[in-house]
Amino acid sequence: MKTFKMNKLVRDKVVDVMKGQNKISETRVLDDREFVAELKVKLMEELDELNEVDFGDKDHFKNELADIQLLIDYLLKLNNISKEELDEFQKEKLAKVGGFDKRIFVGKVDLQDDDEWVEYYRKKGFEEVKER
């Protein structure tokens, strides 16, 4: 018999099936803090899968977006945020900073050495271009 360490949040019915087949030897229920952390890990995994979907592959996009939305719904629930509250916040944020309708892509940003945003860009890992 081979045993593999999984250490991964999985869907309830997947666990039921695997237990029915005697394939799972160890499980535990996560507390809220652990659950949120694992939902974030799972969300990143789903985003990676979405990244692999080809433009125009509607069914595959729908599948990955459904998984992402489910994870977001759980994160909302665990943080006591209603969908209505999130929608309202999103509208406020759109009014303040806009959306992506114009599809603008910024290649470079020029900042003075003492600009407060310099540190922000460094912390976020943006590549600093040599001075001209």
Order of alpha helices (4+ residues) and beta strands (2+ residues): alpha-alpha-alpha-alpha-alpha
